[in-house]
């Protein structure tokens, strides 16, 4: 039997084939040019990337796929050191803005991430200084319009009022046991500022000091094992961090519970985590997934790598390892 196709059937098949080819082409175009990421707190975090010779940008990063997009209007000139860097940047998720200290002008830049408009607050320091640089370890105070930071040369805490555009010292020189301050975190639940650091003659032990902001004095200080990557939980009075591998123990998630006159230490991970090449201050807590996020991968300027490790805050186990290809050098990560 010989099969014959009618003209109408032939043209119908031809049109269907054209439609299929066009649909496939559209899909290929969509894959090649995906829609820009729209921030979703349930799966996204913010990060700052720096690309050698080009500058830096604020980005949205998808924790599941590793895809990222730059936020328009956030490019900064890396050559002028006007880009955010780790402990000198904050993200205000309430008003969708970022805040960072510039290196060359000692300014606090407040940038709206929707309009890209900037408000610049000049931190001129006292008459006997060259400015507030290095103004480190930025924390939000009792509201998102109050920024607390440490003027490291004088070991003085300053408060910046974003609405008024001014700043003032809250303390005089704070005498602490630590020769080196490596981090400072504010606990609004207690109105405590907690300092972490070490002495020059010790490498295996860290020190902490609890400064009561209401009475302007140190109320507690003690030693703890050598930790890094300190992050204050956004809704609990706890600080999470990682152990530094030593004495046969690798990376493990640890909780520091803030008490009235001490920090109680609880090791959350029961086994070593399969993570590596971590950075000292590139960590955040992502509330939606109940996870501690830390950055791993090579920090080579010529060929940087970015892996984001998600660690469960309850079990201390590794939930996910996500590669972020082509990201450049990560300078900061923030999440809510």
Phi, psi and omega in degrees: 000135180259129182269132178235137178257132178288161179300319181295321179292322180297311181295325177296317179294321180296316179295322178296320179297317178299319179297318181296317179296317180296320179296318179295320179296320178297320179296319178298320178296320179296320179294321182284328181231072182293158178295145178302145178293134173253123188306128178229112186299339183285343184217355184246154170229166174261148176214161176242124180248145176233130180244126186306127177080357183242323182129198180227156180219151167276142185224160168254131183239132176273119184291338182272312186268338185082004177286148177219157176224142175282151178266123184304140175084006184253007180294135175235152182279108181295331181296332179264006180056038178261022184256155178295153180212103168047256187287001179251018180225146173227152172244126178262099183285339180293312182253012176052061179213160176242152181230134178207156179265131175278153182276326189264341184239356180058040178258150165261116181263127176246112186242127174288123185280352176268315182262346184069006178290146183241142169241126186248125178251117183279127178256095189271347179076190180268167186300337183265004182240172179265011182127184183272358179287137357276119176264107194243170167056057181294136175225146167286144178275229182280353174212171180280001175257009179234123180245132177249137179212163181253123170277102194294329181296324183255357185049051182238134177272129176248150173244131176252126177266109185292321181294318182275339179075029179225178181213163180204150175284136177262340183223166164268192180304129180262116180275120181229164180285336185286132171285324181238130173265126181250344176193159180213125182230140181262134175250099183293336180299324181251351191060044179252144166251126185248123182255140175238146179180194182208163173269155183296336183263007178233137179241339185260349183238137174253159179239147171230150175229137177253117181255119180277112183292336183285334180241359177058051177203155175288126180251349179199147171205147184195177178260152174220162174301165184284109179246169172206172178072043183289129178223126176282131177292135186292337183231002178236154180272060181221153175242133178251147182203181180237148173285148172270127184303126175190159178054037176082003179246134182267209179288128176218142178285137182227144177249133174250110182271124184278114177254183185297324184221024183190172168246125175266131185261131176225121176279119184276314180284132178269345177224165179294143179270139180276071179225157185202167177053051183276157179255146187300321188232029179247076180218157177203168175245128180254105188296322185298327179255006180051050187224153174261121184256129176227149183267133174233177180109164182299141178258015178303131180293323182287324184218068183288151175238149178226118171239136176250117180262127178255121184243128182293128183289338182273313184263338184076012181264155180287121179272320189199145171237115186243123175276139176244085186292141176074019188283336186088201180270119180283129181254338184194150168223144180216147175208171180239000000 
